Amino acid sequence: MNVPPEIAPWFISVLLTILSAALGVVGYLLKDIRAGMKDNEKEQNERIELLKREMADFKANMPKEYVLRDDFVRAIAGLDHKLDRMAREVSIINSSLNKLIGTRGDGR
């Protein structure tokens, strides 16, 4: 590229101005992108901390709100045993009443 000597200083200054402006725009965009990334990272860290607190609360309340399967099975087995015992006692009482009343248990 042959530039006449009388235009060379002007051409160089315009070229340097354009390059400086381009570098300024690129620098601004990079700064803006970096600031956006920092904001996103901060927001994400806050959300992670919130999840950690919620998980800790959940773990603390779990024994109060939920029952282990083995404990549930044990409790139901105990209730079944009590119901069976009550059914036997009712049957014995029914038989005794039938003997006292003199019926056979079929309503005759």
C-alpha positions in Angstrom: 0.0 0.0 0.0 1.6 3.2 -1.2 0.5 6.2 0.7 1.7 9.6 -0.4 4.1 11.2 2.1 1.9 14.2 2.7 -1.1 12.1 3.7 0.9 9.5 5.7 0.7 11.3 9.1 -3.0 11.9 8.7 -3.5 8.3 7.6 -1.5 6.9 10.5 -3.4 9.1 13.0 -6.8 8.0 11.6 -5.7 4.3 11.6 -4.5 4.6 15.2 -7.8 6.3 16.2 -9.8 3.5 14.6 -7.7 0.8 16.2 -7.9 2.6 19.6 -11.7 2.9 19.3 -11.9 -0.8 18.3 -9.8 -1.8 21.3 -11.9 0.4 23.6 -15.1 -1.2 22.4 -13.6 -4.7 22.8 -12.4 -3.8 26.3 -15.8 -2.5 27.2 -17.6 -5.6 25.9 -15.2 -7.9 27.8 -15.7 -5.8 31.0 -19.5 -6.0 30.6 -19.3 -9.8 29.9 -17.1 -10.3 33.0 -19.5 -8.2 35.2 -22.4 -10.3 33.9 -20.6 -13.5 34.7 -19.8 -12.3 38.3 -23.5 -11.4 38.8 -24.6 -14.8 37.6 -22.0 -16.5 39.8 -23.2 -14.5 42.8 -26.8 -15.3 42.2 -26.0 -19.0 41.7 -24.0 -19.1 44.9 -26.9 -17.5 46.8 -29.3 -20.2 45.4 -26.9 -22.9 46.3 -26.7 -21.6 49.9 -30.5 -21.5 50.0 -30.7 -25.1 48.8 -28.2 -26.1 51.5 -30.3 -24.5 54.2 -33.5 -26.1 52.9 -31.8 -29.5 52.8 -30.5 -29.1 56.3 -34.0 -28.1 57.5 -35.5 -31.1 55.7 -33.0 -33.5 57.3 -33.7 -32.0 60.7 -37.5 -32.3 60.3 -37.4 -35.7 58.7 -37.5 -37.8 61.9 -40.4 -35.7 63.2 -42.5 -36.0 60.0 -41.6 -39.5 58.6 -41.5 -43.0 59.9 -38.9 -45.6 59.0 -40.4 -48.6 57.2 -39.2 -51.1 59.8 -40.8 -49.0 62.6 -44.1 -48.8 60.6 -44.1 -52.6 60.0 -43.4 -53.2 63.7 -46.2 -50.9 64.8 -48.7 -52.5 62.4 -47.7 -56.0 63.5 -48.4 -54.9 67.1 -51.8 -53.6 66.2 -52.6 -56.8 64.3 -51.6 -58.8 67.3 -53.9 -56.7 69.5 -56.8 -57.0 67.1 -56.4 -60.8 66.9 -56.3 -61.0 70.7 -59.5 -58.8 70.9 -61.2 -61.0 68.3 -60.5 -64.1 70.3 -61.8 -62.4 73.5 -65.0 -61.3 71.7 -65.4 -64.9 70.4 -65.0 -66.3 73.9 -67.4 -63.7 75.3 -69.9 -64.6 72.6 -69.6 -68.3 73.3 -70.1 -67.7 77.0 -73.2 -65.5 76.4 -74.7 -68.2 74.1 -74.2 -70.8 76.8 -75.9 -68.5 79.3 -78.8 -67.7 77.0 -79.1 -71.2 75.7 -78.7 -70.5 72.0 -76.4 -72.2 69.6 -75.0 -69.0 68.1 -77.0 -69.1 64.9 -79.9 -67.1 66.3 -82.2 -70.0 67.2 
